[in-house]
């Protein structure tokens, strides 16, 4: 799945706000998204995706949450 879909899955599954490190760890643990180079997803990647989709994700108090 795409990384933005993996982030959505993590946040919906946990039903709470999460830090980017927690999201990246969950994506890698469950292999929800695999990078083309085979490296694990980083918290910086998660943060970049969150910034790219402001209509979907909210950043507040160091946590990422779903807008919906």
Secondary structure, 3 states (H helix, E strand, C coil): CCHHHHHHHHHHHHCCCECHHHHHHHHHHHCCCCCCCCCCCCHHHHHHHHHHCCCCEEEECCEEEECC
